[in-house]
Amino acid sequence: MTPTQLRAYSAVVRLGSVKQAAAELSVSESAISLHIGQLRKELGDQLFTRTAAGLAFTHGGLRLASRAAEMLGLQDITVLEVSTAGRGRRLLRVAASSLFAEHAAPGLIELFAGRAADLDVELSVHNPAQFEALLLTRAADIAIGPRPATETGMVSRPVMNYRVVVVAGPAHPLAAVRASAAQLRDQTWLLGPSAAVDMGAIPALLRRLAVPESNQQIFQSHAAALEEAKRGKGVSPALSFTVAPDVRNGHLVQLAGPYATMESIWHSLTLADQGTPSAAAELARFAATPRAIQAMMRGAGVNVSHFRPSVHVTLWS
């Protein structure tokens, strides 16, 4: 069983087509079929069959799909670790939700990376629903954000309690009243990328109020959404500690009422087995300390030019 064979099989599983897998890997369809045939012979399993509805995978084929992704991920991280070790450095890959990445990660990572001269920290933004898959395939060493619904084979640790509040410009009609659920529901909601996923405090707040999609405007960053709120364009949910300075100086008003707040907790997630890098386990412990929490709260967000949902990667040395 070779990495080339596993890569071909993984592409077929992911794309559901030998033809598409060949196109993605820039090889011929016969080459893909040859690799699949070799796997079938070695493992003694048909792996999948073609049906009118597409490819139908056997139980063994589904198990191989899971193992193949994990093995390829281990291969990639091994190459990366050997490369960084050759330069005398370690690399810690952190996957984070967009809200945590924009507002809390910069302060945390700057403080944590500064403790070790040989450590680089790579931050990438992901949908929290992908956290477990990223860890299982070794595409990330630790994930931080909303706690996933399932955590098989994972270690989850609370990192920080936070509160989401709804704010608006000082001239907004709701700025001087106690907002009801119906009043909030009818407003234009100015949102950051965290509203585009199903997990987290902000999506939960929108669901609780039943805000229609027609009233939701999503911006590239949460900071950009808040700037629009300051101009009186609508209301915006935000972390209470990030908007506190603007509320104090009168640039924003925190709306009153029980429907305009939401409490939540960020969690760290790592693998439960011994494959978790020591730096990831150390960060999981460190992130919940008072010193780390203060660092996260002092980081009031990153500039919009440095934030790219899902694909943005930043290195701290």
N, C-alpha and C positions, 0 to 999 in steps of 0.2 A: 504494500500500500504506500503510494508516494504522494507528496504534496501536490504534484500536478494532477494526479487522479482525483484527489479530494477537492481541489479547486474546481475542476470540471464538474464534479458531482454537485458541489454546493451551488454552482451557477445554474445548473439544471433545476435544482430544487427551488431556488429563489425565483427564477424566471418562468418556470413551468414549461420550458421548451428547449429542446436540444439545439434548434436553429438559433434562438436568441442567445443561448449560452455560448455558442460558437462565435457569434458576432461580438459579444462582449469581451471574450478572451482573445479575439483576433486569430482564431484557428478555424480549421475546416470542421464541418459537421461530422465527418468520418473520424476525425481525431477525438472529438468528444465521445462518439460512440465506442471507439477503441478503449478509451479510459474507463467508461462505464462497464464495458464487457470484461475488462481485466478485474475490476472490483467485484463484479458478479461471480466470476470464477473463483477468486481468492476467498470470498466470504461465503460462497455457497448460498446466495440469496438473490432473487430476481430484482430486488430493490424497488422497481416500479414497473408498471405496464401502461401502455397507451389505451385510452378509452375515448369514446365520443366526446366526453366532457373534459378531456385533458389527461394529465398524468395521474395515475392512482398508485400511491406508494404503499409498500408492504410495511409491516411493523418494524422489520429489520431496516428497511429503507429510511423510515422516519428516525430510528435510533442513530443510524449512520449520519443523517443530516445534522443532528444535534452535535454528535461527536466531531464531525468534520469541521464545523464552525469553530468549536472549541480548540481543536488541534491546530487549525490554521491560525487562529488568534494567538496561540502559544508560540507558534513558529515566528510570527511577526514580532511579538514582544521580545522573544529571545534574540532576534537579530538586532532589535533596537537596544536591548540591554547590553549586549556585547559591544555594540558601537559606542554607546555612552560610557561604558566601563573602560573602553580603550582610551578614552579621553579623560579618564579619572573623574567622571561625573555620574550621578544617578538621575533618573527621570521619573517623576511622579505625575501620572495622568489623572486629572480630576474632571469628572463629568458633573455638570450642574444644571439645575433648572434656570430659566432665563432671569427670574426675579432674584434668585440668590447670586447668580453670576454678575448681574449688573450692580447690585447694591451692597452685598456682603462679602463676596469672594475677594475683591481687590485688597481690602484691609487684612483679611485672614491670610491670604497667600503671601502677601508682602512680609507679614510678621513671621509666618512659619518658615518660609524659604530663607529668611535672614538668619535662622538658627543654625543652618548647615551650609558651609561654604561650597560643598560639592553637589548641591541639590538644585535641579531645575524642575519647575512645576508647570505643567501644560494644562490649561483650562479650556474645555470645550462645552458648548451649550447644547442640551438635548431635551427632548420630551421626557419627563420623568417616567413615563410608561416604558421607556427603552432602557432604564437603568440596569435591570437584572440581566438583560441580554448583553449589554455592554460589558458587565463584569464577568459573566459566564464565558464570553468569547475573548476575554482579556483585552478588549479594546479600551478599557478604563480600569484604573486600580481602585478608585473610590468614587462614589457618587454622592452628591449632597443636594437635597431639595425636599419636596413632599415625600412622605413615607409611602412606598408602594403597597398595594393591597395584599400581595403575596410576597413572601420572603424565603422561599425554600432554599436552604443552603447558604443563607445570608446572615450577616450580623448587622442589626440596625441599632443606632445609638442616637438619642436626641441631641441636637446641637444647640438650638436657640429658639425660645418662644418669641413670637412677633405678633404684631397687631396690624391689620389692614384697616385703614380709615378711608372715608370718601371725602374728597376735597373739591373745592370750586373757587373760582375767582371771587373777590370781595363784592362785586356788583351782581353776582348770580342771584336769581330770585329765591333760591333755597338757602342762601347764606345766612339769613336772619330768622329762619323758622326751624321748627323741629320736623324734619322730613319724614313723611310716611312712606311705606313700601310702594304705594301706588305713585306717589310723586317722584320717587327715585326711579321707578321703572320707566317712567315717561321721558326721562332726560336723555340727552345725547351722552353716551359713555365713551370717554377717551381712554384707550387701553394700550398697554404694552404687550409684548409677545406672549407673556404668561397667560393671557386670556385665550390664546389660540389652542390650548391643550385642555385635557379633561381634569387633570389633577392640580391641587393647590388651592390656596385660600381665595384668590381672585375669581377663578372659575366657579368655586363654590358659592361665593357671594352673588355672582351673576345668576346662578341657577336658583338660589334662594329667593331672589327678587323677581325671577322670571323675566329678565330683561330681554326683549326681542332682538334678534340679530340686526334688524334694521336700525336699531338705536346704538349699535356698537361700531366704533371706529378704532382699528388697531394700527398702532404706529411701530416704527422700527425699534424703539426703545421706550421704557417707562418714563425716562426723563423727557423725551419729546412729547409724550402725552400730557405730562404735567405742565409743560410750557404752554400747550394749547388751553389747558384749564385756567392758567393764569390770565389768559386773554379773554376769558369768559365764553369759551366755545362749548362748554359742557362740564360734566363732573368726571372725576377721575379717582379710582382706588389707588392707594399708595401705602407704603410702609410708614407707620407713624413716626419712626425715628428719622426717616429721610426728609419728611416734609415739615418737621418741627421748626426749623429755622424760618422757612417761608411763612408758616402760620404765625410765628412770633412777630415777624416784621410786616405782616398784613398783606403779603403778596398772594396768600391763599387763605381760605377759611375752611376749617374742619366742620363738616356738616354734623348736626346734632341728631340724636335719635338712635334707637337700638338697631335699626335696619342698616345703619351706615358704618358698621364696624364688623370685623370678623377676626377671631383669634385662631392662631395656627402654630405649628412647630416645624422647623426644618430638622431633618434627620440625615445622618451619614449612613451609607450602605457599603459594606465590604463583603468579600467572600468569607465563608466560615472556615474553609480549609486552609492548609498551610501554604497555599499558593499566593496568598495576599502579601504583597511587598511590605517590608517592615515600615517604610515611610508612610504607607497608606494607613496602617494600623495606628501609627503615631499621630497622624493628622486627625484620625477619627477621635482619638482621646483628647488631643490638644484643642480641637474645635469647640468643645463644650466648656473650656475653662473660662473663668472671668476675664482673664487677659485677652483671650481670643475674641470673646463676645464684645468687649470694648473696642477692639480693632475693627470688627465687622460693623459696628454702629458708627464709628468715626468715618468709615468710608461711605460717603454720601452718594455714591454712584459713579459710574464711569462716563466719560464723554461719549456722545452718540457715535462719533467717528471711530471709536474703538470697539464698538459692539456690533456683532453680526450674528443674529440668531442661527443656531444649528451648525454653522460652519466656521464660526470665528474661533481661532486658537491663539492664545497669548502665552508667552514664556516669561517666567520670572526666574532670575538667577540669583 
